């Protein structure tokens, strides 16, 4: 290929992601026109400034969702600990009852 200009300018060679693991060589046609994915396979052409705004909004949504997931995970962990504690209490109660029955049977056997 020929000598490309500096920066992110027109004609610069890039690798274009086609899938998560497949890239194809490409060339920047207009550095100020950027395709931004809105979701569900929909894309819109934006200026670089507007594309940055879209990405910042998406970043805030991801951060908020991440916080919600962390809170839900912590609540689930607390619930699991409470259930485990209740189960241990029940097991102790059952053991104590069994030992009481065994003791009672031993006492009745001695008479």
PEPE-V298768 format. One record per helix or strand of 2 or more residues. SS is the DSSP state (2 for helix, 1 for strand). FROM is the first residue (numbers start at 1). TO is the last residue. If there is no record, write none. Layout:
ss = <SS:SS>
from = <FROM:FROM>
to = <TO:TO>
//
This chain:
ss = <1:1:1:1:2>
from = <13:23:34:42:48>
to = <17:27:39:46:110>
//
